[in-house]
Amino acid sequence: KIADRAVSLRLTVTPTVAGDVVHLAVLDHFGEGLRSFVDLGMAPTAAANYESQLAAPGGGFVILVGPRGAGKTLTLYSSVLQLRNPERKIMTVESAIEADLADIDQVQLDEPRGLDSLGAVRACLQHRPDVLLIDDLRSRRVAKQALAAAIGGTTVLAGLTVTDVPAAWARLLAWGLDRGELAAGLRLVVNQRLVRTSRCRGCRQELPADAGMVTNLGFDEATWRRLGLPGDVAGGGDDSNLKLFRAPGCEQCADGTGIDRTGVFELVEFDDATLRPWFDGRPPAEVYRAWRNAGGITLPQAAARRAILGEIPFDEALNLRR
């Protein structure tokens, strides 16, 4: 136990020519505490939109994308806990169960014994779940089963290990999923990252905020208003509400106790701006550009918002712009 919380340790040892490489993962059995998407790092408006998409009737496909270690499992667990109630049957398909979720039927893959991802998804769908979580879309056949279930009325939440939303669309198309069926079933694609934040006062450096720094974060006046940020620095106005800071690290926080991780999120859905180029057969990058040009809040902009509000270091927001 750590601070009265039960944790598990997952040890992976890989032999190399220079000796064994050891990776130790700490699995926090956070279980019942994952409800607020704002606490995970979503802006209040984004969290409200995400919750409404999850709860919308008629099923649908919600995909969370990002590299490994981006926090997708945490968001997926929080999502099914948000949806949990006695009237919903919720099932999960997971390569490794990281938290025991009460009143949710969790299936752990066991490929040596013949239970692979496709077989587990098919078995779960025989139970007609209202909600199905798939921790990782591993193959074309799993993705097709998931999309068919979503079109049929199941809310399907899935992780996909790619770098961004265009890459997710490209992967689904490369797997042979139909554009029309994706437009009908794919409710939302969420791109997320974990960024560093700091509670350490020893190395926290407040930064003088001005319009030039806001420009470095990629803001213009319209984006500033759309995000509901304080003041109007992007338009040359008051900068007194800005809380930019750096946290380069120091001996006081070298043991990691002053460092936390928090999420940054980009929510992309099919709407009037994206459907036309999508059905015109345009490449995923062009469809994404149309969404962004129509006012979509990108991942770097979401990070910049959190930096401006003093929630994450300025450097972390700049890193996501590169």
N, C-alpha and C positions, 0 to 999 in steps of 0.2 A: 504494500500500500504506500501511496505518496499523498501526504496531507489528508489522510483518511479517505482517499479515493482509490478504488481498486484499478490496477493497471496490469496489462500483460506485456511480456517482452517477446518479440519475434526475432529470432536469431537466424541469419543467413550466412553460411560460410561457403566461399567459392575458391577453389584452388587455382592459383596462377603460377607461372614459372618462377616468380619471386617469392612465393609463399602464399598462405591463405589470406584472403581478404574477408573481413568480417563486417557485416552490417547489422546493427541493432535497432529495431523499430520499437518504440514505446506506444502501445495501443491503450488509449485512455477510455475506460468504460464509462463514458459520459452519459450514455443511455437516455435518461428522461429529461435532460436539461436543454435540449436543442429545439427551441421553438421560434426564437426571434431572428428573422433574416437581417434586421437592422444590426443586431448584435454580431452577426457574422461579417458585416461590412457593407451591406447594401444601403444605398441611399433610401430614405423613407418612401419616395415616389416609386423607385424601382422595386422595393420590397412589396409595396401595395400591388403593383402590377404583377409581380411574380406570384403572389398569393392568389390573386384573382384568376390568373392563368391555371394554377394548380387546381383550383376549386371549380373551374368552369365545367358545366355538365357536358356529357357526350364524349368523354374521353379525349385523348390526344397524346402526342409524343413530345416529351420535354427532354432535351439532350444537354448535358453539362460537359463542356470541353475544356481542355487545358492539359499541360504536361503532367507527368506523374509528380505528386507532391504539391499540387495546386489547391488541394482542399475539396476535391469533388465529392469524396465519400461523406465528409462532414455535412455538405449542403444536401446531398441525397438523403441522409438520415434525418436531417432537420425537416426536409420536405415531407417524408412519409409520416413523421410525428405530427406535422401540421395537419395532415389529412386524416389522421387516425381518429376514428370514432366507432362506437359499437355497431353501426349500421354498414360499415365498409369492411370488405375483406381485402387485406393488404398482404402481399407476398413479396419476398425478395429473392434474388439469385445473386450470390456473392462468392467470389473466389476465396475470401477470408472474412469471416464475420468479425467485425471490430467492436460491436456493441450489441448486447442483448436487448431487444426492443419488445417490451411487453405488448401482448395482443396483436403481434405481427408475426406471420409465419415466415421464418427465415430458412433458406435452403443454401447450404454450403457445397460448392462443387467438390467432387472427388473423382477426378479423371482416371486415376489408376483403377478405380472400381467401376468405371463406365459412366459416371455422371458428369457429362461435360455441359458447357453452357447451353448449347442447343437443346439437349435432352431435358435439362432443368427448366428451361423456358417453356418448352412444350408441355411438360408435366404440370407446371404451375397453371398454364392456361386452361388445362382440363378442369381446374377448380373454379374457373370463371371469376377471377379476382376483379375487384373494382380498381385496384391500384397494383401495379407490378413494378418493382425496382430491379434494374439490371445494372450491376456495378460497372460492367465494362462490355461494350459492344465489340465482340471479338471477331466476328466474321459476317460475311454477306448473309448467310442463312439466318443467323440470330437477328440481324438488323431487319430482314424482311418479315420475320415472325413478329418482331416488336411493332413494326409499322402496321402490319395487318391487324394486330390486336388493338392498336390505338385507333385505327379507322373504325374498328368494330365496337368501340365504346369503352375500352379500358384506358385508364390514365397510366401511361408508361413513362417512367423516369429512368434515364440511362446515362452512364458515363461513357465518354469517347476520348481516347488519348490522342488528341491532335492539338496543334498550336493555336488555332483560331477558328472563327466561324466559317470563313470561306473554305478552309481545309476540311471542316466537318461536312459541309455540303458536297465538296468534291469527293470525299471518301464515300458518302452515301450514293452518289451518282456512279462512281467507279464500281461500286458493288452491284450496280444494275437496278437500283430502286427507281421507280418511275417518278418523273417530275410532277405529274398531276397528283399521284397518290401522296407524295411528300407535301405538296401544297395543301392537300386535304387533311393530312394527319399530323404534320409537324407543327406543333403549337408554338414552340419557343426553343431557341438555342442560347444557352448561357455560357459565355466565356469568362473564366475566372482565374485569378492568381492569388497567391499569398504574398503579402509584403510585410516588411519589418515595421514594427512600431516600437516605441520606447517609453518606459515609465521612469527611466533613470534621470534624475535631476542633475547629476554630476557632470554630464557631458552634453546636456541639451543646450543648443545655441539658438536663441531667437534670431530671426533674420529680419532685416528691414524690408518691408514689403512695398513694392511699387508696381506701376503698370508694366515695367520692363520684365520683372520676374513673372508676372502673370502671362505675358506674351511668350516667355520661354516655356510655359506649361501648355501653350497651344490654345489659348482662349481668345475669343473675340467677344464683343458686347452681347451678341445674340446668344451665344453659348452660356455666358455668365447668367443672363436672365433665365434661360431655360433650366439651368441647374438650381435656381433659387438661391444663389449665393449672396452673402451680405454686401451692401454697398454697390458700387459700380466702377471698380478699379479698371476693368477692361475698357470702359468708356471714358476713362480719365477722371473718375470721381474719387470719393473718399476711400482711403486705404486703412482706416483705423481698426476695422473689424478683422483684418487678416491676421493669421496666427502661424505663419510659416516658421519652421524650425529645422535644424539639422541635429542628428544624434550620431556623431562619428564613432562613439565607443570610448570607454575609459576603463581604468582598473576597477572602478566601483561596480561596473556592470559586466566585467569580463567573464564572470561565472554564468552569465546568461539569465540571471534572475530579473534583470531590468528590461529584458527583451521579450516582446510578444510578437505573434503573427496575427494578421487580420486579412480579411478578404477584400478584393476589388472585383467588381462584376460588370459585365456588359450583357445586356439582354436584347436579343435580336429576334423579331417575329416577322412572319409574313404579313405585309400590309399593302396598301395601294402603291407605295413607292417600290416595293420589292417584287410584287407579283407580276407586273408587266414584263420587266427584263427576265424574270424567271421563266415565264411561259414563252418568251421570245427565244429561249435557248441560250441566253447569254452566259458566259463563264461565271462561276461563283464569285470571283473577285469583283466583277462589274455589278453583280446584284448587291453585294455588300456595299460597294461605293454608292449605289443609289440609295440604300438605306441610310448611310452616313450623311449624304448630302441632303436628305430630307429631314435631318435633325436628330438622328440617332445618337445616343450618348455612348461614345467609344470607351474602351478599356482605359486608355491614357487619360481621357477626360474625367472618367470616374475616379481615377487615382489622383488627378490634380485637384478635384473637388475636395477630397479627403485631406490633401496637404494644405489647402487654403483654410480649411476649418481647424487645422492643427491636430488632426487625428493620426497622420503618418508623417514621417520626415519628408522634406522637400526632395531629397535625393532619390527616394523611392519612387516618387511620381516621375521624376526625370528619367529614371531607368526604364520605365514602361513606355516612354516616348521614343526610345532608341530602337 
